[in-house]
Structure formats: structure tokens, C-alpha cells
Amino acid sequence: MERSSSLSAREVEILELAACGLRNHGIAAQLNISVHAVKFHLASLYRKLEVGNRTEAAVVYLSSTNRSPLSTTGSALRLEEAQ
């Protein structure tokens, strides 16, 4: 989808983790950044995707990548195992 192509690499990382169900603190811990940075990136990607919340953003992301939440969760688990 065109809207998701304007996201930065960090925004995509945060969106993937949010789509897996991680909350802001979990995303911050996973990416080794502050919760404030997570909130900043989420607000930015909400504007770019023209959505109002993380659920809507996850729907846009998952539909644009043809992924199911299960396949996204698997990539998050691999990310956790790598650290």
C-alpha cells in the first residue's frame, strides 16, 4: 500500500512490534529506545497512515504486507531470540 511506503525503517519496526501486540514499554525494551521515542514514532506513523490508533495502523500494515498477525509474531519472536 502506498501509505506504508512513506514510513521510516524505525517506524516499520515499531509498527511490526505493535501489530504483534507489544505495548509501548515492550517495544521500547525490544528496540532499546525510550518509551517517549516509541510514542513519537507511533504518532508520526499514525499521521502518515492516516489512522487514529495502533489497531488501525496494524490493520493497514498487515493488509499491505499480506501478513497474518501470526507470521508477524513469529518475526518478533525471532527478533527477541537474536538479542
Contacts in CASP RR format, 6 or more apart in sequence:
PFRMAT RR
TARGET T0000
AUTHOR 0000-0000-0000
METHOD contacts of the structure
MODEL  1
MERSSSLSAREVEILELAACGLRNHGIAAQLNISVHAVKFHLASLYRKLE
VGNRTEAAVVYLSSTNRSPLSTTGSALRLEEAQ
1 60 0 8 1.000
1 63 0 8 1.000
1 64 0 8 1.000
3 48 0 8 1.000
3 49 0 8 1.000
3 50 0 8 1.000
3 60 0 8 1.000
3 64 0 8 1.000
4 12 0 8 1.000
4 49 0 8 1.000
4 60 0 8 1.000
4 61 0 8 1.000
4 64 0 8 1.000
4 65 0 8 1.000
6 48 0 8 1.000
7 15 0 8 1.000
7 45 0 8 1.000
7 48 0 8 1.000
7 49 0 8 1.000
8 41 0 8 1.000
8 44 0 8 1.000
10 31 0 8 1.000
10 41 0 8 1.000
11 41 0 8 1.000
11 44 0 8 1.000
11 45 0 8 1.000
11 48 0 8 1.000
13 31 0 8 1.000
14 27 0 8 1.000
14 31 0 8 1.000
14 38 0 8 1.000
14 41 0 8 1.000
14 42 0 8 1.000
14 45 0 8 1.000
15 45 0 8 1.000
15 57 0 8 1.000
15 58 0 8 1.000
15 61 0 8 1.000
16 61 0 8 1.000
16 72 0 8 1.000
16 75 0 8 1.000
16 76 0 8 1.000
17 26 0 8 1.000
17 27 0 8 1.000
17 30 0 8 1.000
17 31 0 8 1.000
17 76 0 8 1.000
18 27 0 8 1.000
18 42 0 8 1.000
18 54 0 8 1.000
18 57 0 8 1.000
18 58 0 8 1.000
19 57 0 8 1.000
19 58 0 8 1.000
19 61 0 8 1.000
19 62 0 8 1.000
19 69 0 8 1.000
19 72 0 8 1.000
20 69 0 8 1.000
20 72 0 8 1.000
20 73 0 8 1.000
20 74 0 8 1.000
20 76 0 8 1.000
21 58 0 8 1.000
22 30 0 8 1.000
22 76 0 8 1.000
24 35 0 8 1.000
24 38 0 8 1.000
24 39 0 8 1.000
24 42 0 8 1.000
25 35 0 8 1.000
27 38 0 8 1.000
28 34 0 8 1.000
28 35 0 8 1.000
28 37 0 8 1.000
28 38 0 8 1.000
30 76 0 8 1.000
30 79 0 8 1.000
30 80 0 8 1.000
30 83 0 8 1.000
31 38 0 8 1.000
42 54 0 8 1.000
42 57 0 8 1.000
45 57 0 8 1.000
46 52 0 8 1.000
46 53 0 8 1.000
46 57 0 8 1.000
49 56 0 8 1.000
49 57 0 8 1.000
49 60 0 8 1.000
49 61 0 8 1.000
51 57 0 8 1.000
51 60 0 8 1.000
58 69 0 8 1.000
61 67 0 8 1.000
62 68 0 8 1.000
62 69 0 8 1.000
62 72 0 8 1.000
END
